[in-house]
Amino acid sequence: MQNKQKYVPHLPSILAVCEANYMRMMRLLPDVDTEHLEYQFATGKGLKYRIRIIDSARYTSTLEVSQSNTGVPLILQPTMQVRLYHDARVAEVIATQRVGQLNASYPYPNAKMHQKNEKQMVNHFLAEWLSFCLTQQRESSASA
């Protein structure tokens, strides 16, 4: 019989990713205090990135972050809800791919096929996504 230990998230590394994501998001968005604003970035060949402010309050903002690609099924186009905590300067993915709130860890295996560190993986994906958008934004403004 194998002794399976429960996955315990490493909070310092998760917090570091969320802090870096907050900084990246602030560089991309000129104004996160206004609800219902939308920012779009195009990267050629039908690939578009969109950040939409859903809700904004004094200490938090909730954003919808999505990618669309012409000719690709909707299920293969990433969508995330991200909450910005302005007082803590942290950006955290709270929902993804039309899945409700993410837990910090999941037992594995599980009925919904979540990875044991799904929340951490999604926040790392957001980091890569934001870095790509910042790179594309610099390249497009440099060529303008």
C-alpha positions as a printed NumPy array, in Angstrom:
array([[  0.   ,   0.   ,   0.   ],
       [  1.372,   3.368,  -1.045],
       [  1.283,   6.291,   1.381],
       [ -0.048,   9.277,  -0.578],
       [  0.599,  12.638,   0.987],
       [ -1.797,  15.503,   0.41 ],
       [ -0.417,  18.229,  -1.867],
       [  0.371,  21.363,   0.128],
       [  0.86 ,  24.539,  -1.933],
       [  4.132,  26.425,  -1.427],
       [  2.685,  29.805,  -0.481],
       [  5.834,  31.945,  -0.92 ],
       [  6.262,  30.86 ,  -4.554],
       [  2.544,  31.289,  -5.326],
       [  2.573,  34.744,  -3.731],
       [  5.643,  35.735,  -5.774],
       [  3.872,  34.78 ,  -9.024],
       [  0.718,  36.657,  -7.99 ],
       [  2.734,  39.782,  -7.082],
       [  4.568,  39.677, -10.422],
       [  1.24 ,  39.214, -12.234],
       [ -0.136,  42.304, -10.492],
       [  2.847,  44.351, -11.714],
       [  2.451,  43.015, -15.266],
       [ -1.268,  43.788, -15.229],
       [ -0.626,  47.352, -14.04 ],
       [  1.805,  47.872, -16.94 ],
       [ -0.823,  46.648, -19.424],
       [ -3.833,  48.541, -18.078],
       [ -3.793,  52.303, -17.829],
       [ -6.968,  52.406, -15.702],
       [ -8.345,  49.578, -13.554],
       [-10.642,  51.828, -11.536],
       [-13.317,  52.164, -14.21 ],
       [-15.834,  49.372, -14.622],
       [-16.741,  47.98 , -18.029],
       [-13.591,  49.168, -19.768],
       [-12.048,  46.798, -22.265],
       [ -8.518,  46.581, -23.644],
       [ -7.603,  44.526, -26.696],
       [ -4.255,  43.501, -28.113],
       [ -3.902,  41.924, -31.546],
       [ -0.845,  39.852, -32.411],
       [ -1.494,  39.015, -36.053],
       [ -3.033,  36.082, -37.894],
       [ -6.385,  36.476, -36.122],
       [ -5.   ,  36.175, -32.58 ],
       [ -6.508,  38.669, -30.14 ],
       [ -6.161,  39.178, -26.409],
       [ -8.804,  40.978, -24.376],
       [ -8.895,  42.259, -20.819],
       [-12.282,  43.466, -19.62 ],
       [-12.883,  45.126, -16.257],
       [-15.959,  43.471, -14.773],
       [-15.977,  45.093, -11.347],
       [-13.932,  47.745,  -9.612],
       [-13.962,  48.733,  -5.952],
       [-11.604,  50.58 ,  -3.656],
       [ -9.401,  47.587,  -2.803],
       [-10.192,  45.083,  -5.569],
       [-10.877,  44.854,  -9.277],
       [-12.191,  41.814, -11.118],
       [-11.102,  41.283, -14.705],
       [-11.963,  38.855, -17.462],
       [ -8.897,  37.884, -19.459],
       [ -9.447,  36.031, -22.735],
       [ -7.782,  34.994, -25.94 ],
       [ -9.55 ,  34.511, -29.255],
       [ -8.223,  33.019, -32.434],
       [-10.088,  32.958, -35.726],
       [-11.004,  29.42 , -36.733],
       [-10.289,  27.832, -33.339],
       [-13.164,  26.297, -31.337],
       [-14.284,  28.349, -28.332],
       [-13.329,  25.581, -25.899],
       [ -9.665,  25.926, -26.968],
       [ -9.588,  29.681, -26.339],
       [ -8.392,  30.462, -22.793],
       [-10.59 ,  32.569, -20.514],
       [ -9.82 ,  33.527, -16.91 ],
       [-11.289,  35.713, -14.216],
       [ -8.592,  37.537, -12.305],
       [ -9.01 ,  39.462,  -9.074],
       [ -6.611,  42.302,  -8.353],
       [ -6.079,  43.054,  -4.671],
       [ -4.785,  46.63 ,  -4.779],
       [ -3.875,  46.887,  -1.093],
       [ -1.775,  43.682,  -1.23 ],
       [ -0.646,  44.309,  -4.853],
       [ -1.549,  40.753,  -5.88 ],
       [ -3.358,  39.373,  -8.949],
       [ -4.971,  35.958,  -8.488],
       [ -6.834,  33.781, -10.986],
       [-10.183,  33.014,  -9.343],
       [-11.849,  31.106, -12.199],
       [-10.782,  29.647, -15.528],
       [-12.283,  28.051, -18.637],
       [-15.786,  28.637, -17.354],
       [-14.961,  26.58 , -14.23 ],
       [-16.058,  28.11 , -10.962],
       [-13.774,  29.06 ,  -8.127],
       [-10.476,  27.19 ,  -8.014],
       [ -9.323,  25.476,  -4.84 ],
       [ -5.747,  25.844,  -3.592],
       [ -5.27 ,  22.086,  -4.045],
       [ -7.225,  19.057,  -5.202],
       [ -7.023,  15.396,  -4.285],
       [ -5.678,  13.397,  -7.183],
       [ -7.241,  11.72 ,  -9.045],
       [-10.603,  13.509,  -8.893],
       [-13.872,  13.404, -10.819],
       [-13.338,  16.746, -12.6  ],
       [ -9.783,  15.893, -13.707],
       [ -8.183,  18.864, -11.92 ],
       [ -4.444,  18.699, -11.333],
       [ -3.46 ,  18.691,  -7.666],
       [ -1.797,  22.118,  -8.126],
       [ -4.261,  23.49 , -10.7  ],
       [ -4.538,  26.96 ,  -9.151],
       [ -0.762,  27.377,  -9.116],
       [ -0.512,  26.21 , -12.734],
       [ -3.217,  28.652, -13.872],
       [ -1.459,  31.561, -12.156],
       [  1.78 ,  30.576, -13.921],
       [ -0.14 ,  30.462, -17.215],
       [ -1.427,  33.986, -16.521],
       [  2.196,  35.095, -15.93 ],
       [  3.229,  33.757, -19.333],
       [  0.133,  35.231, -20.985],
       [  0.778,  38.712, -19.525],
       [  4.483,  38.586, -20.433],
       [  3.529,  37.714, -24.005],
       [  1.043,  40.612, -24.152],
       [  3.659,  43.037, -22.817],
       [  6.177,  41.837, -25.414],
       [  3.645,  42.175, -28.212],
       [  2.583,  45.604, -26.987],
       [  6.198,  46.821, -27.036],
       [  6.792,  45.36 , -30.493],
       [  3.615,  46.861, -31.95 ],
       [  4.279,  50.3  , -30.421],
       [  7.895,  50.165, -31.607],
       [  6.795,  49.448, -35.165],
       [  4.062,  52.11 , -35.158]])
